[in-house]
Amino acid sequence: MGFELDEQSACMLSPRMIVFDLEFVGDLTQGIHNCHLWSIGAVHIATRNKFKVVMDPEVRPFPPTHDKCIPIDEDYLAKNGAVSLREGLRMFFRWMGCHNIAIAHNNFKADKLVLEQACRRAGVRCPLIYFMDSLLMLRNTVKHNSYKLSALYEHYMGIPFDETHQALPDAIALCDVLMKAFETFGGAIMYPTHCTPLQNIRWVGPACERAM
C-alpha cells in the first residue's frame, strides 16, 4: 500500500527524511539476484549529517560494472576500509535511527530493491522504511528533456554536475536538488519496506496509481 504525500506533508515530514544512493556490481536487467551492494551514501535533509560506508559485495569474481562506474577489486576494498555487507547494513540502519523516510533517484526500480535484496542476502532485518522516488517526484514537478541527476542538478542549481557514481557525492547532489524542488513540489507517493510500488507495473502511471 502506498501513501500519497503533498507539499505540506513533505515539509512536515522533512526532519525524518534522508536522501541516499547505492552503488552495486551486477546487472539489474538480469534480475535483482544479479546485483551485489558495495557502497551506501546518505544525507539527512534537516541537519545535512552525512553517512558513507564501503562494503565487500561478497561475490567472486567481481561482476562487471556499468560505464563510468568505479571498478571494484581487492585493492579498492582494502584502501577504503571495506566492512562486511552485514556490518555495513547495520551501520546504515543505526545511522538512520528514526529518520525512516528514504529518498533515492529511481528508488522504486533500483535502490529500494537492491537494499532489500542485500538485507536478505546478509541475514539483516530491514527496518520499516518509507521509500520515495525522486525521479517520479520530479517528473510531477518540472517538465524537462532529461530526468538524469546531472540534468536536474544543472536545471535547479544553475551549474553543471557530473555524476560521480560514488554514493555520497551523488546523494549530496540529489539532496541539493530536492531542497530547491520542494518550493514547487508536485506531490509523491511513498511505499514501505517490501511493498511493490504500483508504478513498477507496466502501463501504470501516477494517475492510475492514485485511482487504484
C-alpha positions as CSV (number, residue, x, y, z in Angstrom):
1,M,0.0,0.0,0.0
2,G,1.3,3.4,-0.9
3,F,0.8,6.7,0.9
4,E,0.2,9.9,-1.0
5,L,2.3,12.9,0.1
6,D,1.6,16.5,-0.8
7,E,3.8,19.6,-0.4
8,Q,2.6,20.4,3.1
9,S,3.0,16.8,4.3
10,A,6.5,16.7,2.8
11,C,7.5,19.8,4.7
12,M,6.2,18.4,8.0
13,L,8.0,15.1,7.5
14,S,11.3,16.6,6.3
15,P,13.0,16.1,9.7
16,R,12.6,12.3,9.2
17,M,13.8,12.3,5.5
18,I,17.1,11.1,4.3
19,V,18.5,11.1,0.7
20,F,20.5,8.1,-0.2
21,D,22.4,6.4,-3.0
22,L,23.7,2.9,-3.5
23,E,26.5,1.5,-5.6
24,F,26.4,-2.1,-6.7
25,V,28.0,-4.5,-9.1
26,G,26.0,-6.7,-11.4
27,D,23.3,-6.1,-14.0
28,L,19.9,-5.1,-12.7
29,T,18.3,-6.1,-16.0
30,Q,19.3,-9.7,-15.3
31,G,17.3,-9.7,-12.1
32,I,17.8,-8.4,-8.6
33,H,19.7,-11.5,-7.6
34,N,22.4,-10.5,-10.0
35,C,23.1,-7.3,-8.0
36,H,25.6,-7.1,-5.1
37,L,25.7,-3.9,-3.0
38,W,29.1,-2.4,-2.1
39,S,28.5,1.2,-1.0
40,I,25.9,3.4,0.7
41,G,26.0,7.2,0.9
42,A,23.3,9.2,2.6
43,V,22.4,12.7,3.8
44,H,19.9,13.7,6.5
45,I,17.9,16.6,4.9
46,A,17.2,18.6,8.0
47,T,20.7,18.5,9.5
48,R,22.9,17.7,6.5
49,N,24.5,15.0,8.6
50,K,26.2,12.5,6.2
51,F,26.9,8.8,6.1
52,K,29.2,6.7,4.0
53,V,30.3,3.1,4.0
54,V,32.1,0.8,1.7
55,M,31.3,-2.9,1.9
56,D,32.7,-6.2,0.5
57,P,30.0,-7.3,-2.0
58,E,30.9,-10.8,-1.1
59,V,30.9,-12.2,-4.6
60,R,33.9,-13.5,-6.5
61,P,34.8,-12.9,-9.2
62,F,33.5,-9.4,-9.1
63,P,30.7,-8.9,-11.6
64,P,31.2,-6.1,-14.2
65,T,30.1,-2.6,-13.5
66,H,28.5,-0.1,-15.8
67,D,30.3,2.5,-17.8
68,K,31.8,5.3,-15.7
69,C,31.3,3.3,-12.5
70,I,34.3,2.7,-10.2
71,P,35.9,-0.7,-10.9
72,I,35.8,-2.7,-7.7
73,D,38.7,-5.0,-6.8
74,E,40.5,-6.3,-3.7
75,D,42.9,-3.2,-3.6
76,Y,40.0,-0.8,-3.7
77,L,38.2,-2.5,-0.9
78,A,41.3,-2.6,1.2
79,K,42.2,1.0,0.6
80,N,38.6,2.1,1.5
81,G,38.3,0.1,4.7
82,A,35.5,-2.1,3.4
83,V,33.5,-3.9,6.1
84,S,31.3,-6.9,5.6
85,L,27.9,-6.5,3.9
86,R,26.2,-7.4,7.2
87,E,28.1,-4.8,9.2
88,G,27.7,-2.1,6.6
89,L,23.9,-2.5,6.6
90,R,23.7,-2.5,10.3
91,M,25.8,0.7,10.4
92,F,23.5,2.4,7.9
93,F,20.3,1.5,9.9
94,R,21.9,2.6,13.1
95,W,22.8,5.9,11.5
96,M,19.2,6.3,10.2
97,G,17.6,5.8,13.6
98,C,14.1,7.2,13.4
99,H,14.7,9.1,10.2
100,N,12.9,6.4,8.2
101,I,11.7,8.2,5.1
102,A,14.3,7.4,2.4
103,I,14.5,9.2,-1.0
104,A,16.6,8.0,-3.9
105,H,16.6,8.7,-7.6
106,N,14.9,5.8,-9.5
107,N,14.4,4.3,-6.0
108,F,11.4,2.1,-6.8
109,K,13.2,0.3,-9.7
110,A,16.7,0.2,-8.3
111,D,17.8,1.3,-4.8
112,K,14.9,0.0,-2.8
113,L,15.1,-3.4,-4.5
114,V,18.9,-3.6,-4.1
115,L,18.8,-2.6,-0.4
116,E,16.1,-5.2,0.4
117,Q,17.9,-7.9,-1.5
118,A,21.2,-7.1,0.3
119,C,19.4,-7.4,3.6
120,R,18.0,-10.9,2.6
121,R,21.5,-11.9,1.4
122,A,23.2,-10.7,4.6
123,G,20.5,-12.0,7.0
124,V,19.8,-8.5,8.3
125,R,16.3,-7.4,9.1
126,C,15.4,-4.4,7.0
127,P,13.5,-2.0,9.3
128,L,10.3,-0.2,8.4
129,I,11.4,2.4,5.9
130,Y,9.1,4.6,3.8
131,F,10.6,4.9,0.4
132,M,10.1,7.8,-2.0
133,D,11.4,8.1,-5.6
134,S,12.8,11.5,-6.6
135,L,12.6,10.5,-10.2
136,L,8.8,10.3,-10.0
137,M,8.6,13.2,-7.7
138,L,10.4,15.5,-10.1
139,R,8.5,14.2,-13.2
140,N,5.4,15.5,-11.4
141,T,7.1,18.8,-10.6
142,V,9.1,20.1,-13.6
143,K,8.9,19.5,-17.3
144,H,12.4,18.6,-18.6
145,N,14.0,16.9,-21.5
146,S,16.0,14.6,-19.2
147,Y,15.5,13.4,-15.6
148,K,19.0,12.3,-15.1
149,L,20.5,13.6,-11.9
150,S,23.1,15.6,-13.8
151,A,20.4,17.4,-15.9
152,L,18.2,18.1,-12.9
153,Y,21.1,19.4,-10.9
154,E,22.0,21.9,-13.7
155,H,18.3,22.9,-14.0
156,Y,17.9,23.7,-10.3
157,M,21.4,24.7,-9.2
158,G,22.4,26.5,-12.4
159,I,25.8,24.8,-12.6
160,P,26.9,21.5,-14.3
161,F,27.3,18.4,-12.3
162,D,28.9,15.2,-13.4
163,E,27.5,12.1,-11.7
164,T,30.4,10.5,-9.9
165,H,28.8,7.1,-9.5
166,Q,30.0,7.4,-5.9
167,A,27.2,7.0,-3.4
168,L,27.8,10.0,-1.1
169,P,28.6,12.7,-3.7
170,D,25.5,11.7,-5.7
171,A,23.3,11.7,-2.6
172,I,24.5,15.2,-1.7
173,A,23.8,16.4,-5.2
174,L,20.3,14.9,-5.1
175,C,19.7,16.5,-1.7
176,D,20.6,19.9,-3.1
177,V,18.1,19.4,-6.0
178,L,15.3,18.3,-3.7
179,M,15.8,21.3,-1.4
180,K,15.2,23.5,-4.4
181,A,12.4,21.4,-5.9
182,F,10.4,21.4,-2.6
183,E,9.5,25.0,-3.4
184,T,7.3,23.7,-6.3
185,F,6.8,20.2,-5.1
186,G,4.2,18.4,-7.2
187,G,3.4,15.6,-4.7
188,A,4.5,12.0,-4.5
189,I,3.7,8.5,-3.1
190,M,5.8,6.6,-0.7
191,Y,5.9,2.9,-0.1
192,P,7.0,0.9,3.0
193,T,9.6,-1.8,3.1
194,H,8.9,-4.9,1.0
195,C,5.8,-3.3,-0.7
196,T,5.9,-3.1,-4.5
197,P,5.2,0.4,-6.0
198,L,2.4,0.2,-8.5
199,Q,4.3,2.3,-11.0
200,N,6.7,-0.6,-11.3
201,I,3.9,-2.3,-13.2
202,R,4.0,-1.7,-16.9
203,W,1.4,0.9,-18.1
204,V,0.6,2.1,-14.6
205,G,1.3,5.8,-14.3
206,P,0.7,8.4,-11.5
207,A,-3.0,9.0,-12.2
208,C,-3.7,5.3,-12.4
209,E,-1.7,4.6,-9.2
210,R,-3.7,7.3,-7.3
211,A,-7.0,5.9,-8.5
212,M,-6.1,2.4,-7.5
